[in-house]
Amino acid sequence: MNGNLLEAIQSLVKVKKVDADVVFDALEMVLLTAYKKETGSNAKTSIKLNRETGDYQIFEEKTVVESINPESENAINEITVEDAKKIDRSYEAGDLLSIDVTPKNFG
């Protein structure tokens, strides 16, 4: 993330006396919303934002299942055991998996 943005956040915190956590929480929400809008994804997502460096990663949260029913509302949030094991052989049905989906040049 741009160092200028971090400077702007610090300035906002000082001048407007806004809590830094409030600003960073809002920034996280904006980044996730922008990601979903840009990609058209309805998957369950989360963000990890380093509040010291401004670096961030966006993750899709998947539940490991034996098979995916494509008609299920939750299918977008699932990954098969077979595909999960391609990422890490230790995954089993019922596990939760976070996949880094941060687009290049995003933000």
N, CA, C and O atoms as a GROMACS GRO file, in nm:
protein
  428
    1MET      N    1   0.085  -0.117   0.000
    1MET     CA    2   0.000   0.000   0.000
    1MET      C    3   0.089   0.123   0.000
    1MET      O    4   0.202   0.119   0.048
    2ASN      N    5   0.039   0.226  -0.052
    2ASN     CA    6   0.112   0.350  -0.068
    2ASN      C    7   0.145   0.413   0.067
    2ASN      O    8   0.059   0.427   0.154
    3GLY      N    9   0.271   0.450   0.084
    3GLY     CA   10   0.315   0.517   0.207
    3GLY      C   11   0.242   0.648   0.229
    3GLY      O   12   0.222   0.690   0.343
    4ASN      N   13   0.203   0.712   0.119
    4ASN     CA   14   0.128   0.838   0.131
    4ASN      C   15  -0.006   0.815   0.199
    4ASN      O   16  -0.053   0.901   0.274
    5LEU      N   17  -0.067   0.700   0.175
    5LEU     CA   18  -0.194   0.670   0.239
    5LEU      C   19  -0.175   0.656   0.389
    5LEU      O   20  -0.257   0.704   0.467
    6LEU      N   21  -0.068   0.589   0.430
    6LEU     CA   22  -0.041   0.576   0.573
    6LEU      C   23  -0.017   0.712   0.636
    6LEU      O   24  -0.061   0.738   0.749
    7GLU      N   25   0.051   0.800   0.565
    7GLU     CA   26   0.072   0.936   0.616
    7GLU      C   27  -0.061   1.010   0.629
    7GLU      O   28  -0.083   1.083   0.726
    8ALA      N   29  -0.149   0.991   0.531
    8ALA     CA   30  -0.279   1.056   0.535
    8ALA      C   31  -0.361   1.005   0.653
    8ALA      O   32  -0.431   1.082   0.719
    9ILE      N   33  -0.352   0.876   0.679
    9ILE     CA   34  -0.424   0.819   0.793
    9ILE      C   35  -0.371   0.878   0.923
    9ILE      O   36  -0.449   0.916   1.010
   10GLN      N   37  -0.239   0.884   0.937
   10GLN     CA   38  -0.181   0.941   1.058
   10GLN      C   39  -0.220   1.088   1.076
   10GLN      O   40  -0.246   1.132   1.187
   11SER      N   41  -0.224   1.162   0.966
   11SER     CA   42  -0.265   1.302   0.971
   11SER      C   43  -0.411   1.313   1.016
   11SER      O   44  -0.445   1.397   1.100
   12LEU      N   45  -0.496   1.228   0.961
   12LEU     CA   46  -0.637   1.227   0.999
   12LEU      C   47  -0.653   1.196   1.147
   12LEU      O   48  -0.735   1.258   1.216
   13VAL      N   49  -0.575   1.103   1.196
   13VAL     CA   50  -0.580   1.066   1.336
   13VAL      C   51  -0.541   1.184   1.424
   13VAL      O   52  -0.605   1.211   1.526
   14LYS      N   53  -0.435   1.256   1.383
   14LYS     CA   54  -0.388   1.369   1.464
   14LYS      C   55  -0.481   1.490   1.454
   14LYS      O   56  -0.522   1.546   1.555
   15VAL      N   57  -0.513   1.530   1.332
   15VAL     CA   58  -0.589   1.654   1.311
   15VAL      C   59  -0.734   1.640   1.354
   15VAL      O   60  -0.787   1.726   1.424
   16LYS      N   61  -0.798   1.533   1.313
   16LYS     CA   62  -0.940   1.515   1.342
   16LYS      C   63  -0.965   1.437   1.470
   16LYS      O   64  -1.079   1.419   1.512
   17LYS      N   65  -0.856   1.389   1.531
   17LYS     CA   66  -0.864   1.313   1.655
   17LYS      C   67  -0.956   1.192   1.641
   17LYS      O   68  -1.038   1.162   1.728
   18VAL      N   69  -0.941   1.123   1.528
   18VAL     CA   70  -1.014   1.000   1.501
   18VAL      C   71  -0.924   0.884   1.544
   18VAL      O   72  -0.804   0.885   1.518
   19ASP      N   73  -0.983   0.786   1.608
   19ASP     CA   74  -0.907   0.670   1.652
   19ASP      C   75  -0.853   0.596   1.530
   19ASP      O   76  -0.927   0.571   1.434
   20ALA      N   77  -0.726   0.560   1.532
   20ALA     CA   78  -0.662   0.492   1.419
   20ALA      C   79  -0.732   0.361   1.387
   20ALA      O   80  -0.743   0.324   1.270
   21ASP      N   81  -0.779   0.289   1.489
   21ASP     CA   82  -0.848   0.162   1.464
   21ASP      C   83  -0.975   0.183   1.382
   21ASP      O   84  -1.008   0.100   1.298
   22VAL      N   85  -1.044   0.292   1.406
   22VAL     CA   86  -1.166   0.322   1.331
   22VAL      C   87  -1.132   0.345   1.184
   22VAL      O   88  -1.201   0.295   1.095
   23VAL      N   89  -1.026   0.419   1.158
   23VAL     CA   90  -0.984   0.447   1.021
   23VAL      C   91  -0.939   0.319   0.951
   23VAL      O   92  -0.978   0.294   0.837
   24PHE      N   93  -0.857   0.239   1.018
   24PHE     CA   94  -0.810   0.115   0.957
   24PHE      C   95  -0.924   0.016   0.936
   24PHE      O   96  -0.927  -0.054   0.834
   25ASP      N   97  -1.018   0.008   1.030
   25ASP     CA   98  -1.134  -0.080   1.012
   25ASP      C   99  -1.215  -0.038   0.890
   25ASP      O  100  -1.259  -0.122   0.812
   26ALA      N  101  -1.234   0.092   0.874
   26ALA     CA  102  -1.307   0.143   0.758
   26ALA      C  103  -1.231   0.113   0.628
   26ALA      O  104  -1.292   0.077   0.527
   27LEU      N  105  -1.100   0.128   0.632
   27LEU     CA  106  -1.018   0.099   0.515
   27LEU      C  107  -1.028  -0.048   0.476
   27LEU      O  108  -1.037  -0.081   0.358
   28GLU      N  109  -1.027  -0.136   0.575
   28GLU     CA  110  -1.042  -0.279   0.548
   28GLU      C  111  -1.176  -0.306   0.479
   28GLU      O  112  -1.182  -0.382   0.382
   29MET      N  113  -1.283  -0.245   0.530
   29MET     CA  114  -1.415  -0.265   0.472
   29MET      C  115  -1.420  -0.213   0.328
   29MET      O  116  -1.479  -0.277   0.241
   30VAL      N  117  -1.359  -0.099   0.304
   30VAL     CA  118  -1.357  -0.041   0.170
   30VAL      C  119  -1.279  -0.132   0.074
   30VAL      O  120  -1.323  -0.154  -0.039
   31LEU      N  121  -1.165  -0.182   0.117
   31LEU     CA  122  -1.085  -0.271   0.032
   31LEU      C  123  -1.161  -0.399  -0.001
   31LEU      O  124  -1.158  -0.444  -0.116
   32LEU      N  125  -1.228  -0.458   0.096
   32LEU     CA  126  -1.305  -0.579   0.070
   32LEU      C  127  -1.422  -0.552  -0.025
   32LEU      O  128  -1.451  -0.631  -0.114
   33THR      N  129  -1.489  -0.440  -0.004
   33THR     CA  130  -1.600  -0.402  -0.092
   33THR      C  131  -1.551  -0.380  -0.234
   33THR      O  132  -1.614  -0.425  -0.330
   34ALA      N  133  -1.439  -0.311  -0.248
   34ALA     CA  134  -1.382  -0.285  -0.381
   34ALA      C  135  -1.340  -0.416  -0.447
   34ALA      O  136  -1.359  -0.433  -0.567
   35TYR      N  137  -1.283  -0.507  -0.369
   35TYR     CA  138  -1.243  -0.637  -0.424
   35TYR      C  139  -1.364  -0.712  -0.478
   35TYR      O  140  -1.363  -0.762  -0.590
   36LYS      N  141  -1.469  -0.717  -0.398
   36LYS     CA  142  -1.589  -0.790  -0.440
   36LYS      C  143  -1.652  -0.726  -0.563
   36LYS      O  144  -1.700  -0.796  -0.652
   37LYS      N  145  -1.652  -0.593  -0.567
   37LYS     CA  146  -1.711  -0.524  -0.682
   37LYS      C  147  -1.626  -0.548  -0.808
   37LYS      O  148  -1.680  -0.575  -0.916
   38GLU      N  149  -1.495  -0.540  -0.794
   38GLU     CA  150  -1.406  -0.556  -0.908
   38GLU      C  151  -1.408  -0.698  -0.963
   38GLU      O  152  -1.404  -0.719  -1.084
   39THR      N  153  -1.414  -0.796  -0.874
   39THR     CA  154  -1.408  -0.935  -0.917
   39THR      C  155  -1.546  -0.997  -0.939
   39THR      O  156  -1.558  -1.101  -1.003
   40GLY      N  157  -1.649  -0.934  -0.885
   40GLY     CA  158  -1.783  -0.990  -0.894
   40GLY      C  159  -1.801  -1.110  -0.803
   40GLY      O  160  -1.896  -1.187  -0.819
   41SER      N  161  -1.713  -1.127  -0.708
   41SER     CA  162  -1.715  -1.243  -0.619
   41SER      C  163  -1.816  -1.225  -0.506
   41SER      O  164  -1.827  -1.117  -0.447
   42ASN      N  165  -1.888  -1.332  -0.477
   42ASN     CA  166  -1.976  -1.334  -0.360
   42ASN      C  167  -1.921  -1.426  -0.253
   42ASN      O  168  -1.990  -1.456  -0.155
   43ALA      N  169  -1.798  -1.471  -0.270
   43ALA     CA  170  -1.737  -1.563  -0.174
   43ALA      C  171  -1.712  -1.492  -0.041
   43ALA      O  172  -1.698  -1.370  -0.034
   44LYS      N  173  -1.707  -1.572   0.063
   44LYS     CA  174  -1.674  -1.520   0.196
   44LYS      C  175  -1.528  -1.478   0.193
   44LYS      O  176  -1.440  -1.559   0.163
   45THR      N  177  -1.502  -1.353   0.225
   45THR     CA  178  -1.365  -1.300   0.219
   45THR      C  179  -1.326  -1.235   0.351
   45THR      O  180  -1.411  -1.195   0.431
   46SER      N  181  -1.197  -1.225   0.370
   46SER     CA  182  -1.142  -1.153   0.485
   46SER      C  183  -1.017  -1.080   0.438
   46SER      O  184  -0.965  -1.106   0.329
   47ILE      N  185  -0.971  -0.991   0.521
   47ILE     CA  186  -0.851  -0.914   0.486
   47ILE      C  187  -0.757  -0.912   0.604
   47ILE      O  188  -0.799  -0.906   0.720
   48LYS      N  189  -0.630  -0.917   0.573
   48LYS     CA  190  -0.526  -0.903   0.676
   48LYS      C  191  -0.449  -0.777   0.639
   48LYS      O  192  -0.378  -0.774   0.538
   49LEU      N  193  -0.462  -0.674   0.720
   49LEU     CA  194  -0.399  -0.544   0.694
   49LEU      C  195  -0.296  -0.517   0.802
   49LEU      O  196  -0.329  -0.509   0.920
   50ASN      N  197  -0.170  -0.503   0.760
   50ASN     CA  198  -0.064  -0.469   0.853
   50ASN      C  199  -0.072  -0.318   0.877
   50ASN      O  200  -0.048  -0.239   0.786
   51ARG      N  201  -0.104  -0.280   0.996
   51ARG     CA  202  -0.128  -0.139   1.027
   51ARG      C  203   0.001  -0.059   1.043
   51ARG      O  204  -0.003   0.063   1.059
   52GLU      N  205   0.114  -0.127   1.040
   52GLU     CA  206   0.243  -0.058   1.046
   52GLU      C  207   0.296  -0.027   0.906
   52GLU      O  208   0.352   0.080   0.883
   53THR      N  209   0.279  -0.122   0.814
   53THR     CA  210   0.336  -0.106   0.679
   53THR      C  211   0.232  -0.072   0.574
   53THR      O  212   0.265  -0.019   0.468
   54GLY      N  213   0.105  -0.101   0.602
   54GLY     CA  214  -0.001  -0.080   0.504
   54GLY      C  215  -0.016  -0.195   0.407
   54GLY      O  216  -0.104  -0.192   0.320
   55ASP      N  217   0.068  -0.297   0.419
   55ASP     CA  218   0.055  -0.414   0.333
   55ASP      C  219  -0.070  -0.491   0.372
   55ASP      O  220  -0.108  -0.497   0.489
   56TYR      N  221  -0.134  -0.551   0.272
   56TYR     CA  222  -0.254  -0.628   0.301
   56TYR      C  223  -0.266  -0.747   0.207
   56TYR      O  224  -0.206  -0.752   0.100
   57GLN      N  225  -0.346  -0.844   0.252
   57GLN     CA  226  -0.378  -0.961   0.172
   57GLN      C  227  -0.528  -0.986   0.187
   57GLN      O  228  -0.585  -0.969   0.294
   58ILE      N  229  -0.590  -1.026   0.076
   58ILE     CA  230  -0.731  -1.062   0.077
   58ILE      C  231  -0.740  -1.214   0.063
   58ILE      O  232  -0.672  -1.274  -0.020
   59PHE      N  233  -0.825  -1.274   0.146
   59PHE     CA  234  -0.840  -1.418   0.148
   59PHE      C  235  -0.984  -1.458   0.122
   59PHE      O  236  -1.076  -1.392   0.170
   60GLU      N  237  -1.003  -1.566   0.047
   60GLU     CA  238  -1.133  -1.631   0.039
   60GLU      C  239  -1.131  -1.744   0.140
   60GLU      O  240  -1.036  -1.821   0.146
   61GLU      N  241  -1.236  -1.753   0.218
   61GLU     CA  242  -1.248  -1.854   0.322
   61GLU      C  243  -1.328  -1.971   0.266
   61GLU      O  244  -1.442  -1.954   0.223
   62LYS      N  245  -1.270  -2.091   0.268
   62LYS     CA  246  -1.333  -2.210   0.212
   62LYS      C  247  -1.342  -2.318   0.319
   62LYS      O  248  -1.254  -2.333   0.403
   63THR      N  249  -1.452  -2.394   0.314
   63THR     CA  250  -1.468  -2.512   0.397
   63THR      C  251  -1.434  -2.633   0.312
   63THR      O  252  -1.484  -2.645   0.199
   64VAL      N  253  -1.351  -2.722   0.364
   64VAL     CA  254  -1.311  -2.841   0.291
   64VAL      C  255  -1.424  -2.944   0.303
   64VAL      O  256  -1.468  -2.978   0.413
   65VAL      N  257  -1.470  -2.993   0.187
   65VAL     CA  258  -1.581  -3.090   0.182
   65VAL      C  259  -1.544  -3.206   0.091
   65VAL      O  260  -1.456  -3.194   0.006
   66GLU      N  261  -1.612  -3.317   0.109
   66GLU     CA  262  -1.588  -3.434   0.024
   66GLU      C  263  -1.626  -3.404  -0.121
   66GLU      O  264  -1.552  -3.435  -0.214
   67SER      N  265  -1.743  -3.343  -0.140
   67SER     CA  266  -1.788  -3.305  -0.274
   67SER      C  267  -1.872  -3.179  -0.265
   67SER      O  268  -1.930  -3.149  -0.161
   68ILE      N  269  -1.876  -3.106  -0.374
   68ILE     CA  270  -1.949  -2.978  -0.378
   68ILE      C  271  -2.076  -2.997  -0.460
   68ILE      O  272  -2.072  -3.046  -0.573
   69ASN      N  273  -2.187  -2.958  -0.401
   69ASN     CA  274  -2.314  -2.956  -0.473
   69ASN      C  275  -2.323  -2.820  -0.542
   69ASN      O  276  -2.340  -2.719  -0.474
   70PRO      N  277  -2.311  -2.815  -0.675
   70PRO     CA  278  -2.309  -2.686  -0.745
   70PRO      C  279  -2.438  -2.606  -0.729
   70PRO      O  280  -2.439  -2.485  -0.755
   71GLU      N  281  -2.546  -2.671  -0.686
   71GLU     CA  282  -2.672  -2.600  -0.667
   71GLU      C  283  -2.685  -2.541  -0.527
   71GLU      O  284  -2.778  -2.466  -0.499
   72SER      N  285  -2.592  -2.576  -0.441
   72SER     CA  286  -2.594  -2.525  -0.303
   72SER      C  287  -2.557  -2.378  -0.300
   72SER      O  288  -2.468  -2.334  -0.373
   73GLU      N  289  -2.625  -2.302  -0.213
   73GLU     CA  290  -2.592  -2.161  -0.195
   73GLU      C  291  -2.450  -2.143  -0.143
   73GLU      O  292  -2.387  -2.041  -0.167
   74ASN      N  293  -2.400  -2.242  -0.072
   74ASN     CA  294  -2.270  -2.232  -0.008
   74ASN      C  295  -2.157  -2.287  -0.095
   74ASN      O  296  -2.041  -2.287  -0.052
   75ALA      N  297  -2.187  -2.332  -0.216
   75ALA     CA  298  -2.085  -2.394  -0.302
   75ALA      C  299  -1.965  -2.303  -0.325
   75ALA      O  300  -1.852  -2.351  -0.332
   76ILE      N  301  -1.989  -2.174  -0.336
   76ILE     CA  302  -1.880  -2.080  -0.361
   76ILE      C  303  -1.781  -2.075  -0.245
   76ILE      O  304  -1.666  -2.034  -0.262
   77ASN      N  305  -1.825  -2.116  -0.127
   77ASN     CA  306  -1.741  -2.112  -0.007
   77ASN      C  307  -1.686  -2.249   0.030
   77ASN      O  308  -1.645  -2.271   0.144
   78GLU      N  309  -1.684  -2.340  -0.066
   78GLU     CA  310  -1.636  -2.475  -0.040
   78GLU      C  311  -1.525  -2.513  -0.137
   78GLU      O  312  -1.514  -2.458  -0.247
   79ILE      N  313  -1.443  -2.607  -0.093
   79ILE     CA  314  -1.337  -2.663  -0.176
   79ILE      C  315  -1.332  -2.813  -0.145
   79ILE      O  316  -1.346  -2.854  -0.030
   80THR      N  317  -1.311  -2.893  -0.247
   80THR     CA  318  -1.308  -3.038  -0.225
   80THR      C  319  -1.180  -3.078  -0.153
   80THR      O  320  -1.078  -3.008  -0.160
   81VAL      N  321  -1.186  -3.191  -0.084
   81VAL     CA  322  -1.068  -3.245  -0.017
   81VAL      C  323  -0.957  -3.263  -0.120
   81VAL      O  324  -0.841  -3.230  -0.093
   82GLU      N  325  -0.992  -3.314  -0.237
   82GLU     CA  326  -0.893  -3.338  -0.342
   82GLU      C  327  -0.819  -3.208  -0.378
   82GLU      O  328  -0.697  -3.207  -0.388
   83ASP      N  329  -0.894  -3.099  -0.399
   83ASP     CA  330  -0.830  -2.972  -0.434
   83ASP      C  331  -0.754  -2.911  -0.315
   83ASP      O  332  -0.648  -2.851  -0.333
   84ALA      N  333  -0.808  -2.928  -0.196
   84ALA     CA  334  -0.740  -2.875  -0.077
   84ALA      C  335  -0.607  -2.945  -0.055
   84ALA      O  336  -0.509  -2.882  -0.013
   85LYS      N  337  -0.602  -3.074  -0.082
   85LYS     CA  338  -0.478  -3.151  -0.063
   85LYS      C  339  -0.371  -3.108  -0.163
   85LYS      O  340  -0.252  -3.134  -0.141
   86LYS      N  341  -0.410  -3.044  -0.273
   86LYS     CA  342  -0.312  -2.991  -0.368
   86LYS      C  343  -0.240  -2.872  -0.306
   86LYS      O  344  -0.126  -2.840  -0.343
   87ILE      N  345  -0.306  -2.806  -0.213
   87ILE     CA  346  -0.248  -2.691  -0.144
   87ILE      C  347  -0.164  -2.739  -0.027
   87ILE      O  348  -0.051  -2.695  -0.007
   88ASP      N  349  -0.222  -2.831   0.051
   88ASP     CA  350  -0.153  -2.888   0.168
   88ASP      C  351  -0.214  -3.025   0.195
   88ASP      O  352  -0.335  -3.036   0.216
   89ARG      N  353  -0.132  -3.126   0.195
   89ARG     CA  354  -0.180  -3.265   0.208
   89ARG      C  355  -0.250  -3.292   0.341
   89ARG      O  356  -0.318  -3.394   0.353
   90SER      N  357  -0.235  -3.206   0.439
   90SER     CA  358  -0.294  -3.232   0.570
   90SER      C  359  -0.442  -3.195   0.580
   90SER      O  360  -0.507  -3.229   0.679
   91TYR      N  361  -0.497  -3.126   0.480
   91TYR     CA  362  -0.638  -3.086   0.487
   91TYR      C  363  -0.731  -3.206   0.480
   91TYR      O  364  -0.709  -3.300   0.403
   92GLU      N  365  -0.837  -3.201   0.562
   92GLU     CA  366  -0.940  -3.304   0.566
   92GLU      C  367  -1.077  -3.236   0.562
   92GLU      O  368  -1.087  -3.116   0.587
   93ALA      N  369  -1.181  -3.312   0.532
   93ALA     CA  370  -1.317  -3.259   0.532
   93ALA      C  371  -1.347  -3.194   0.666
   93ALA      O  372  -1.314  -3.248   0.772
   94GLY      N  373  -1.409  -3.077   0.661
   94GLY     CA  374  -1.444  -3.002   0.782
   94GLY      C  375  -1.344  -2.893   0.816
   94GLY      O  376  -1.375  -2.803   0.893
   95ASP      N  377  -1.224  -2.901   0.760
   95ASP     CA  378  -1.123  -2.798   0.786
   95ASP      C  379  -1.162  -2.667   0.718
   95ASP      O  380  -1.239  -2.667   0.621
   96LEU      N  381  -1.109  -2.558   0.768
   96LEU     CA  382  -1.126  -2.427   0.706
   96LEU      C  383  -0.996  -2.389   0.638
   96LEU      O  384  -0.887  -2.413   0.690
   97LEU      N  385  -1.008  -2.331   0.522
   97LEU     CA  386  -0.892  -2.299   0.439
   97LEU      C  387  -0.903  -2.154   0.394
   97LEU      O  388  -1.009  -2.110   0.350
   98SER      N  389  -0.795  -2.080   0.405
   98SER     CA  390  -0.790  -1.942   0.356
   98SER      C  391  -0.698  -1.939   0.235
   98SER      O  392  -0.582  -1.978   0.243
   99ILE      N  393  -0.752  -1.891   0.124
   99ILE     CA  394  -0.676  -1.884   0.000
   99ILE      C  395  -0.648  -1.737  -0.032
   99ILE      O  396  -0.740  -1.656  -0.041
  100ASP      N  397  -0.521  -1.704  -0.050
  100ASP     CA  398  -0.483  -1.566  -0.084
  100ASP      C  399  -0.530  -1.536  -0.225
  100ASP      O  400  -0.486  -1.601  -0.320
  101VAL      N  401  -0.618  -1.438  -0.238
  101VAL     CA  402  -0.672  -1.400  -0.370
  101VAL      C  403  -0.645  -1.254  -0.401
  101VAL      O  404  -0.713  -1.194  -0.485
  102THR      N  405  -0.546  -1.196  -0.333
  102THR     CA  406  -0.515  -1.054  -0.352
  102THR      C  407  -0.474  -1.029  -0.497
  102THR      O  408  -0.374  -1.084  -0.543
  103PRO      N  409  -0.551  -0.946  -0.569
  103PRO     CA  410  -0.513  -0.917  -0.708
  103PRO      C  411  -0.385  -0.832  -0.713
  103PRO      O  412  -0.361  -0.750  -0.624
  104LYS      N  413  -0.306  -0.852  -0.816
  104LYS     CA  414  -0.189  -0.767  -0.836
  104LYS      C  415  -0.237  -0.627  -0.874
  104LYS      O  416  -0.339  -0.612  -0.941
  105ASN      N  417  -0.163  -0.526  -0.830
  105ASN     CA  418  -0.194  -0.387  -0.861
  105ASN      C  419  -0.334  -0.348  -0.812
  105ASN      O  420  -0.401  -0.267  -0.877
  106PHE      N  421  -0.378  -0.403  -0.702
  106PHE     CA  422  -0.509  -0.371  -0.647
  106PHE      C  423  -0.492  -0.273  -0.532
  106PHE      O  424  -0.396  -0.283  -0.455
  107GLY      N  425  -0.583  -0.181  -0.521
  107GLY     CA  426  -0.579  -0.091  -0.407
  107GLY      C  427  -0.569   0.047  -0.442
  107GLY      O  428  -0.565   0.132  -0.353
   0.00000   0.00000   0.00000
